């Protein structure tokens, strides 16, 4: 699971990449796609030292924006948004999945991107638990990914002053890095507020943002699963130059993926 927040140490400056003209997606013509459950958004957020906003709140806003885009896209394509499942496995109508089964299911779907790269077919899934038995859905939608939000860049004069300060404080910085771990992060919290060691949580399919990243980035992946057969119906993934702190950027990235969702 990736609903985490973390910190990256970055020093380089790079030009912002352009938006992709299309996204990687594949769909299969399986029946019964009408009522769709939505799993809790499995989203991880990174930033640099010096970022002052609350990362957890920012991650939650980005997750909500992606989920809302998904609900709107489902309705436009004649699906019916059925049950929004939370991290406890609950939905407004009751209990959909046990917590352990939910986490195992999301963990399986989080690794699906590395398999779903064939041009004309979707590999079979080995789901750890049946879906839709309580909610009565026809399909379940998984949404995951990560985002990187750079810290505000200082002016040239401030940058020189900060460089001098970093030299004077190098002993403290080395200690901080040693405690944080090899990836330059800190202990992180998932959506259930449980402490997770970042170094032991590298379970995303696409590489995480580089420690040398300077521009905002966002990776999204979505997989629609048939609840009756357990087969994947549709999968899409893509890295975007989107800022997770921008509602417009998040929606644009999500809608580019969702534009490839086949209609019922």
Buried (B, 14 or more C-beta within 10 A) or exposed (E): BBBBBBBBBBEEEEEEEEEEEEBBBBBBEBEBBBBBBBBBBBBBBBBBEEBEEEBBEBBBBBBBBBBBBBBBBBEEBEBEBBBBBBBBBBBEEEEBBEEEBBBBBBBBBBEBBEBBEEEEEBBEBEBBBEBBEBBEBBBBBBBBBBBBBBBEEEEEEEEEEEEEEEEEEEEEEEEBBEEBBEBBBBBBBBBBEEEBEBEEBEBBBBEBBEBEBBBBBBBBBBBBBBBBBBBBBBBBBBBBBBBBBBBEBBBBBBBBBBBBBBEB
